[in-house]
C-alpha cells in the first residue's frame, strides 16, 4: 500500500479526557503501524503523550493561541480564520479533523480543501455538548458550523446516531466507521488475579463488583446508577472525575457510603485490571454518541448494561442488556439479573468479546479509514474543489 502523509487535527486531544482524544491517539498509532506518515495537530499545551508519540515516529504539531481550558478550544484559530494552519498542513496528502464542532478541526479541513488535499472530518457527537457555555456558543453558531461542515470531501461518523445528527449540518456524504479498542490490552485473561488485586486494594469482597468508568457529568446519568444501588447487593466502583463529583459523593453517602467507592481519575495502565475485576459494567448515559468504555468492558469479557440512547444499542446489539435512560429501577433489575445468573454473565461476557474482536479492533478501524482516504484521493480531491 502506498504510504500517505496524514494529519489528524483537533482541539480535543490530550490532556483533555474523553473519547475523542482516545480515538485520535489510537487511530494515529494504527495508521502508523500500517506504514503511513502520521502527525497529530493540536493546541500548544502539554499533552502527556510527547515521549510516546516520538518513540512511535508520530509527529506532534502544536498550534499556538489562546486555549480556553474548560472547553479545550483554541480561540485564536476560531477568531483568525484558517491562515494560521495553512503552512502546517500543506505538506500532507490527507487532513482528518476529529470532532465536528471545534475550531482546529473545522478550519483544518477547510484549509485542506482549498489546498486540494483530501479533507475528512469525524463526528463524535449526537447532541451539542452539555457545557452551558459551549451550548450557548453552538446555538448562535449553527450557520458557522453549516458553512464549515460543507467543506470536507467526506464525513465519518462513529455511529448511526452520530450520522443522523451531523446530517442537520451538512449534505456531505457520511460513512459510519466506529471507534475501536485495543483487544490485546483489554482482554479476559487473568480475571481471577484482577479480582484478587482489586479486592485487596479496596478492601471489598471479590463478588458482586459493579463498575462505571467515565466522566462525572450530567449527560452520563451516574446519579441514576447511584440511586439503583439502593436495591443492589454489591459494591459500585466509580472511576472518573468531573463537575458533578462532589454532588454525586454526597448522594452516594445518603444511599450507602459503604457500597459506593469513588476512585477518581484512573491511569490507563490500571484500567484493564478494573474491567477484569468487575462482574458487570454499567453505562447509564442520557446521551452517548458511542461509548468507548463499553468496548473496553466487552473486550475484557465483562457483561455490560447500557441505556437505550445514541450509539449504545449499536454497540451492544444483543451482547448485553439495554434499559431505558433515567430509570434507576430498570438499572437495578438488570444488575441483579447479571449478578444472580452466572450462566448469563458468562454468556454475555463471551458474546461481547467475540463481537469486539470481529468489528471493533483498532486495526480494522484504521484500515477502513484508509479506504475512505484512498477513495477521496482517487476520485475527488484533485478536481472537485
BELWOUR-V450092 format. One record per pair of residues at least 24 apart in sequence whose C-alpha atoms are under 7 Angstrom apart, sorted by the first residue. I is the first residue (numbers start at 1). J is the second residue. D is the distance in Angstrom with one decimal. If there is no record, write none. Layout:
BEGIN
I|J|D, I|J|D
END
This chain:
BEGIN
3|35|6.1, 3|36|4.8, 3|37|6.9, 4|36|5.1, 4|37|6.1, 4|93|6.2, 5|36|6.3, 5|37|4.8, 5|38|6.1, 5|92|4.9, 5|93|5.1, 5|94|6.4, 6|37|6.1, 6|38|4.9, 6|39|6.3, 6|92|5.7, 6|93|6.1, 6|94|4.8, 6|95|6.0, 7|38|5.9, 7|39|4.8, 7|40|5.8, 7|41|6.6, 7|92|6.5, 7|94|6.2, 7|95|4.8, 7|96|6.0, 8|39|6.2, 8|40|4.9, 8|41|6.0, 8|95|6.2, 8|96|4.9, 8|97|5.8, 8|98|6.9, 9|40|6.0, 9|41|4.6, 9|42|6.0, 9|96|6.0, 9|97|4.6, 9|98|6.0, 9|104|6.4, 9|105|5.5, 9|108|6.7, 10|41|6.5, 10|42|5.3, 10|97|5.8, 10|98|5.2, 10|99|6.8, 10|104|5.3, 10|105|4.9, 11|42|5.4, 11|43|5.9, 11|72|6.1, 11|73|5.4, 11|74|6.7, 11|102|6.4, 11|104|5.7, 12|72|6.3, 13|42|6.6, 14|47|4.9, 15|47|4.7, 15|48|6.6, 16|72|7.0, 19|292|6.4, 20|98|6.9, 20|99|6.9, 20|124|6.9, 23|179|6.4, 24|98|6.9, 27|362|6.9, 27|366|6.1, 30|362|6.6, 30|363|6.1, 30|366|6.0, 31|366|5.8, 43|74|6.8, 73|102|6.3, 73|103|6.8, 74|103|6.6, 77|103|6.0, 77|104|6.5, 78|103|5.1, 81|107|6.9, 82|107|5.1, 82|108|6.7, 82|111|6.1, 86|111|6.3, 90|115|6.7, 93|117|5.5, 93|118|6.3, 94|118|4.6, 94|119|6.2, 94|373|6.9, 95|119|5.2, 95|120|6.3, 96|120|4.7, 96|121|5.3, 97|121|4.3, 97|122|6.2, 98|122|5.1, 98|123|6.9, 99|123|5.1, 99|124|5.7, 101|145|6.9, 106|148|5.9, 109|151|6.8, 109|152|5.9, 110|148|6.6, 110|151|5.4, 110|152|6.7, 113|151|6.5, 113|152|6.6, 113|385|6.5, 114|385|6.8, 116|381|5.5, 116|382|6.0, 116|385|6.7, 117|381|5.9, 118|153|6.9, 118|373|6.8, 118|376|6.0, 118|377|5.8, 118|381|5.5, 119|152|4.7, 119|153|5.4, 119|154|6.9, 120|152|5.1, 120|153|5.9, 120|154|5.0, 120|155|5.7, 121|152|6.6, 121|154|6.8, 121|155|5.0, 121|156|6.1, 122|155|5.7, 122|156|4.5, 122|157|5.6, 123|156|6.2, 123|157|4.8, 123|158|6.6, 123|162|6.5, 124|157|6.4, 124|158|5.9, 124|162|6.4, 124|289|6.1, 125|162|5.6, 125|289|5.2, 126|161|6.3, 126|162|4.9, 126|165|5.3, 126|288|6.9, 126|289|5.1, 126|310|6.8, 130|219|7.0, 145|169|6.8, 146|170|6.0, 153|376|6.8, 158|290|6.5, 159|289|6.7, 159|290|6.3, 159|311|5.5, 160|311|6.8, 161|289|6.5, 161|310|5.4, 161|311|5.6, 162|289|5.7, 177|365|6.7, 178|365|6.9, 179|292|6.7, 179|360|6.8, 180|360|4.7, 180|361|5.2, 180|362|4.6, 180|365|6.2, 181|295|6.2, 181|296|6.3, 181|360|6.1, 181|361|5.4, 181|362|5.6, 182|361|6.3, 182|362|6.3, 183|299|6.0, 183|357|6.8, 183|361|6.3, 185|272|7.0, 186|272|5.6, 186|296|6.0, 186|299|5.4, 186|300|5.0, 187|299|5.4, 187|300|4.1, 187|301|6.6, 188|276|6.4, 188|300|4.4, 188|301|4.9, 191|276|5.1, 191|277|6.1, 194|273|5.1, 194|276|5.9, 194|277|5.1, 195|277|4.3, 198|277|6.7, 208|234|4.7, 208|235|6.4, 208|279|5.9, 208|339|6.2, 209|234|5.9, 209|235|5.1, 209|236|6.2, 209|278|4.9, 209|279|5.2, 209|280|6.8, 210|234|7.0, 210|235|5.9, 210|236|4.6, 210|237|6.1, 210|278|5.7, 210|279|6.1, 210|280|5.2, 210|281|5.9, 211|236|5.7, 211|237|4.9, 211|238|6.2, 211|278|5.9, 211|280|6.4, 211|281|4.8, 211|282|6.2, 212|237|6.3, 212|238|5.0, 212|239|6.1, 212|281|6.0, 212|282|5.5, 212|283|6.4, 213|238|6.1, 213|239|4.7, 213|240|6.0, 213|293|6.7, 214|239|6.4, 214|240|5.1, 215|240|5.2, 215|241|5.3, 215|242|5.4, 216|240|6.5, 216|241|5.3, 216|242|4.3, 216|243|6.2, 216|244|5.4, 216|245|6.0, 217|242|5.8, 217|243|5.9, 217|244|5.7, 219|285|5.9, 219|286|5.1, 219|287|5.6, 220|284|6.2, 220|285|4.1, 220|286|5.9, 220|287|7.0, 221|284|5.2, 221|285|4.8, 221|286|5.6, 222|284|6.2, 223|248|6.5, 224|326|6.2, 224|327|6.6, 224|328|5.0, 225|284|6.5, 225|328|6.1, 225|331|6.8, 226|252|6.2, 227|255|6.8, 227|328|5.9, 228|328|4.6, 228|329|6.1, 228|331|6.1, 228|332|4.9, 229|332|6.7, 230|255|6.0, 231|332|6.1, 232|332|6.1, 232|336|6.4, 234|259|6.5, 235|259|4.6, 235|260|5.8, 236|260|4.7, 236|261|6.2, 237|261|5.0, 237|262|6.2, 237|263|6.9, 238|262|4.9, 238|263|5.9, 239|263|5.0, 239|264|5.4, 239|265|6.1, 239|266|6.3, 240|264|4.8, 240|265|4.5, 240|266|6.6, 241|265|5.7, 275|300|6.2, 275|302|6.8, 276|300|5.8, 276|302|6.6, 278|302|6.8, 279|303|7.0, 279|339|7.0, 280|304|5.8, 281|305|6.2, 282|306|5.9, 283|307|6.7, 284|325|6.7, 285|325|6.9, 286|325|5.7, 286|326|7.0, 288|312|6.9, 295|356|6.6, 298|349|6.6, 298|352|4.7, 298|353|5.2, 298|356|6.8, 299|352|6.7, 299|353|4.6, 299|356|6.0, 300|353|6.8, 301|349|4.3, 301|350|5.9, 301|352|6.5, 301|353|5.4, 302|349|4.9, 303|345|5.8, 303|348|5.2, 303|349|4.7, 319|348|5.5, 319|351|5.4, 319|352|5.2, 320|348|5.8
END
